[in-house]
Amino acid sequence: MNNKNKDKNINYITYEMFVENAKRQKEAFEKHPAKAVYDEVIRLLGKK
């Protein structure tokens, strides 16, 4: 495997890990008790 293909594979794996981590963080936030507070703050900020 040449370096160009190796770099593409590493970049793809890094991207896959990033996407998976983002999904897990979003799911965790959806279940977090403070989500209602954050939603209210965002709603109030949007009124200004």
Phi and psi in radians as a Rosetta constraint file:
Dihedral C 1 N 2 CA 2 C 2 CIRCULARHARMONIC -1.445 0.35
Dihedral N 2 CA 2 C 2 N 3 CIRCULARHARMONIC 2.964 0.35
Dihedral C 2 N 3 CA 3 C 3 CIRCULARHARMONIC -1.119 0.35
Dihedral N 3 CA 3 C 3 N 4 CIRCULARHARMONIC -0.578 0.35
Dihedral C 3 N 4 CA 4 C 4 CIRCULARHARMONIC -1.108 0.35
Dihedral N 4 CA 4 C 4 N 5 CIRCULARHARMONIC -0.813 0.35
Dihedral C 4 N 5 CA 5 C 5 CIRCULARHARMONIC -1.162 0.35
Dihedral N 5 CA 5 C 5 N 6 CIRCULARHARMONIC -0.656 0.35
Dihedral C 5 N 6 CA 6 C 6 CIRCULARHARMONIC -1.096 0.35
Dihedral N 6 CA 6 C 6 N 7 CIRCULARHARMONIC -0.757 0.35
Dihedral C 6 N 7 CA 7 C 7 CIRCULARHARMONIC -1.097 0.35
Dihedral N 7 CA 7 C 7 N 8 CIRCULARHARMONIC -0.703 0.35
Dihedral C 7 N 8 CA 8 C 8 CIRCULARHARMONIC -1.113 0.35
Dihedral N 8 CA 8 C 8 N 9 CIRCULARHARMONIC -0.728 0.35
Dihedral C 8 N 9 CA 9 C 9 CIRCULARHARMONIC -1.128 0.35
Dihedral N 9 CA 9 C 9 N 10 CIRCULARHARMONIC -0.737 0.35
Dihedral C 9 N 10 CA 10 C 10 CIRCULARHARMONIC -1.129 0.35
Dihedral N 10 CA 10 C 10 N 11 CIRCULARHARMONIC -0.749 0.35
Dihedral C 10 N 11 CA 11 C 11 CIRCULARHARMONIC -1.092 0.35
Dihedral N 11 CA 11 C 11 N 12 CIRCULARHARMONIC -0.720 0.35
Dihedral C 11 N 12 CA 12 C 12 CIRCULARHARMONIC -1.140 0.35
Dihedral N 12 CA 12 C 12 N 13 CIRCULARHARMONIC -0.764 0.35
Dihedral C 12 N 13 CA 13 C 13 CIRCULARHARMONIC -1.112 0.35
Dihedral N 13 CA 13 C 13 N 14 CIRCULARHARMONIC -0.729 0.35
Dihedral C 13 N 14 CA 14 C 14 CIRCULARHARMONIC -1.068 0.35
Dihedral N 14 CA 14 C 14 N 15 CIRCULARHARMONIC -0.759 0.35
Dihedral C 14 N 15 CA 15 C 15 CIRCULARHARMONIC -1.094 0.35
Dihedral N 15 CA 15 C 15 N 16 CIRCULARHARMONIC -0.789 0.35
Dihedral C 15 N 16 CA 16 C 16 CIRCULARHARMONIC -1.036 0.35
Dihedral N 16 CA 16 C 16 N 17 CIRCULARHARMONIC -0.746 0.35
Dihedral C 16 N 17 CA 17 C 17 CIRCULARHARMONIC -1.142 0.35
Dihedral N 17 CA 17 C 17 N 18 CIRCULARHARMONIC -0.704 0.35
Dihedral C 17 N 18 CA 18 C 18 CIRCULARHARMONIC -1.076 0.35
Dihedral N 18 CA 18 C 18 N 19 CIRCULARHARMONIC -0.810 0.35
Dihedral C 18 N 19 CA 19 C 19 CIRCULARHARMONIC -1.108 0.35
Dihedral N 19 CA 19 C 19 N 20 CIRCULARHARMONIC -0.769 0.35
Dihedral C 19 N 20 CA 20 C 20 CIRCULARHARMONIC -1.101 0.35
Dihedral N 20 CA 20 C 20 N 21 CIRCULARHARMONIC -0.728 0.35
Dihedral C 20 N 21 CA 21 C 21 CIRCULARHARMONIC -1.137 0.35
Dihedral N 21 CA 21 C 21 N 22 CIRCULARHARMONIC -0.718 0.35
Dihedral C 21 N 22 CA 22 C 22 CIRCULARHARMONIC -1.090 0.35
Dihedral N 22 CA 22 C 22 N 23 CIRCULARHARMONIC -0.701 0.35
Dihedral C 22 N 23 CA 23 C 23 CIRCULARHARMONIC -1.098 0.35
Dihedral N 23 CA 23 C 23 N 24 CIRCULARHARMONIC -0.781 0.35
Dihedral C 23 N 24 CA 24 C 24 CIRCULARHARMONIC -1.120 0.35
Dihedral N 24 CA 24 C 24 N 25 CIRCULARHARMONIC -0.705 0.35
Dihedral C 24 N 25 CA 25 C 25 CIRCULARHARMONIC -1.135 0.35
Dihedral N 25 CA 25 C 25 N 26 CIRCULARHARMONIC -0.714 0.35
Dihedral C 25 N 26 CA 26 C 26 CIRCULARHARMONIC -1.114 0.35
Dihedral N 26 CA 26 C 26 N 27 CIRCULARHARMONIC -0.782 0.35
Dihedral C 26 N 27 CA 27 C 27 CIRCULARHARMONIC -1.090 0.35
Dihedral N 27 CA 27 C 27 N 28 CIRCULARHARMONIC -0.717 0.35
Dihedral C 27 N 28 CA 28 C 28 CIRCULARHARMONIC -1.138 0.35
Dihedral N 28 CA 28 C 28 N 29 CIRCULARHARMONIC -0.696 0.35
Dihedral C 28 N 29 CA 29 C 29 CIRCULARHARMONIC -1.166 0.35
Dihedral N 29 CA 29 C 29 N 30 CIRCULARHARMONIC -0.661 0.35
Dihedral C 29 N 30 CA 30 C 30 CIRCULARHARMONIC -1.068 0.35
Dihedral N 30 CA 30 C 30 N 31 CIRCULARHARMONIC -0.516 0.35
Dihedral C 30 N 31 CA 31 C 31 CIRCULARHARMONIC -1.620 0.35
Dihedral N 31 CA 31 C 31 N 32 CIRCULARHARMONIC -0.141 0.35
Dihedral C 31 N 32 CA 32 C 32 CIRCULARHARMONIC -1.269 0.35
Dihedral N 32 CA 32 C 32 N 33 CIRCULARHARMONIC 2.394 0.35
Dihedral C 32 N 33 CA 33 C 33 CIRCULARHARMONIC -1.101 0.35
Dihedral N 33 CA 33 C 33 N 34 CIRCULARHARMONIC -0.457 0.35
Dihedral C 33 N 34 CA 34 C 34 CIRCULARHARMONIC -1.412 0.35
Dihedral N 34 CA 34 C 34 N 35 CIRCULARHARMONIC -0.053 0.35
Dihedral C 34 N 35 CA 35 C 35 CIRCULARHARMONIC -1.022 0.35
Dihedral N 35 CA 35 C 35 N 36 CIRCULARHARMONIC -0.680 0.35
Dihedral C 35 N 36 CA 36 C 36 CIRCULARHARMONIC -1.082 0.35
Dihedral N 36 CA 36 C 36 N 37 CIRCULARHARMONIC -0.673 0.35
Dihedral C 36 N 37 CA 37 C 37 CIRCULARHARMONIC -1.149 0.35
Dihedral N 37 CA 37 C 37 N 38 CIRCULARHARMONIC -0.810 0.35
Dihedral C 37 N 38 CA 38 C 38 CIRCULARHARMONIC -1.058 0.35
Dihedral N 38 CA 38 C 38 N 39 CIRCULARHARMONIC -0.746 0.35
Dihedral C 38 N 39 CA 39 C 39 CIRCULARHARMONIC -1.052 0.35
Dihedral N 39 CA 39 C 39 N 40 CIRCULARHARMONIC -0.725 0.35
Dihedral C 39 N 40 CA 40 C 40 CIRCULARHARMONIC -1.150 0.35
Dihedral N 40 CA 40 C 40 N 41 CIRCULARHARMONIC -0.742 0.35
Dihedral C 40 N 41 CA 41 C 41 CIRCULARHARMONIC -1.085 0.35
Dihedral N 41 CA 41 C 41 N 42 CIRCULARHARMONIC -0.797 0.35
Dihedral C 41 N 42 CA 42 C 42 CIRCULARHARMONIC -1.077 0.35
Dihedral N 42 CA 42 C 42 N 43 CIRCULARHARMONIC -0.727 0.35
Dihedral C 42 N 43 CA 43 C 43 CIRCULARHARMONIC -1.087 0.35
Dihedral N 43 CA 43 C 43 N 44 CIRCULARHARMONIC -0.790 0.35
Dihedral C 43 N 44 CA 44 C 44 CIRCULARHARMONIC -1.165 0.35
Dihedral N 44 CA 44 C 44 N 45 CIRCULARHARMONIC -0.673 0.35
Dihedral C 44 N 45 CA 45 C 45 CIRCULARHARMONIC -1.135 0.35
Dihedral N 45 CA 45 C 45 N 46 CIRCULARHARMONIC -0.563 0.35
Dihedral C 45 N 46 CA 46 C 46 CIRCULARHARMONIC -1.239 0.35
Dihedral N 46 CA 46 C 46 N 47 CIRCULARHARMONIC -0.335 0.35
Dihedral C 46 N 47 CA 47 C 47 CIRCULARHARMONIC -1.324 0.35
Dihedral N 47 CA 47 C 47 N 48 CIRCULARHARMONIC -0.369 0.35
